[in-house]
């Protein structure tokens, strides 16, 4: 029976919904639309000049925090996510339509990493927080934009830029004020069920809890805190034994730890040795975890016949830790424990558990303006994303377009680099697969 002074809400109700806290997905933002090549040919303006509109922007992929979500289940089976491309430009200077952005909802506490570098791209920890992970490509310019005093009728336009694409790792770290830790079957789930409305699965065997559960403890109208029941750890958890790594990551987000110990020794284990084993695992997994504030919770005092057993245990802890004797199943001494936990939560400064947002450039190309020039056998080769876009936008059958192409190569010092490599009259030059004879 729940105690009457807890008016609580809950996050994970212990339902059969699969708890997923890790996923790998591939993202592809939309490409920008192509700029149009068009001319005005209306009744009274037969030589009306260029009229090609710009292409639309490709859709971006945005992650947004949804407070109602508690798992990354949405990404368990959907591994590839693509946004639409922008529309191509049209005649009469009409711009193509921008593609809609794709918004992916994730739980609070989701970390997004670049799979290739393992670098953190974003750490989403606030309600409704958004982050653009893959940016849509800019639309290409229509031929109207290339008109100038010497180029009256440009017959070329610009292709849209490619949308960003990358593979990311999503990792969920629950955000809670207090983490309940301890060996399997010490009563953590029972304790959570008594102090909140969370409904974790409870039974008298090891590993009843196979996913973290969250509950809100409401002491009074303006005093509350969030508790996470971390599934039972075992020896070797820090090295990945059992489900160690899966659960240890969730403890990193907590402010303090309530270390629940079976004071009865009912299963034949030494309670104090259990405590030391768990702390060794915390220290081996992370120095930060090993230094977190801990409150000792001696549970199952209802099963202890010899009170000296409890006193001996308390004597081992009292110099370093605050110790509380409780019976979760009977609800004994819970109020005193919870007010102590609340006080410690208020006093404890948050550890550095959140990653600052950075101006991290995600796109797979190193730099959009990168141009590489080299000699390969008897052919001089110039490559790079910038040159790919230049080739795509060039009409090699049109004199003005070809002249523009040559001017850009000169402005970008491609001609200078070719000459440094020894290119001379009549040599073959390949620019992104299109071959020319070099003319000085």
Buried (B, 14 or more C-beta within 10 A) or exposed (E): EEEEEBBBBBBBBBEEEEBBBBBEBBBBBBBBBBBBBBBBEEEEEEEEEBBBBBBBBBBBBBBEBBEEBBBBBBBEEEEEBBBBBBBBBBBEBBBBBBBEBBEBBBBBBBBBBBEEEEEBBBBBBEEEBBBBBBBBBBBBBBBBBBBEEEBEEBBBBBBBBBBBBBBBBBBBBBBBBBBBBBBBBBBBBBBBBBBBBBBBBBEEEEEBBEBBBBBBBBBEEEBBBBBBBBBBBBBBBBEEEBBBBBBBBBBBBBBBBBBBBBBBBEEEBEBBEBBEBBBBBBBBBBEBBBEBBBBBBBBBBEEBEEEEBBEEBBEBBEEEBBBBBBBBBEBBBBBEBBEBBBEBBEEBEEBEBBBEEEEEEBBEEEEEEEBEBEEEEEEBBBBBBBBBBBBBBBBEEBEBBBEBBBEBBEEBEBBEBBBEEEBEEEBBBBBBEEEBEBEE
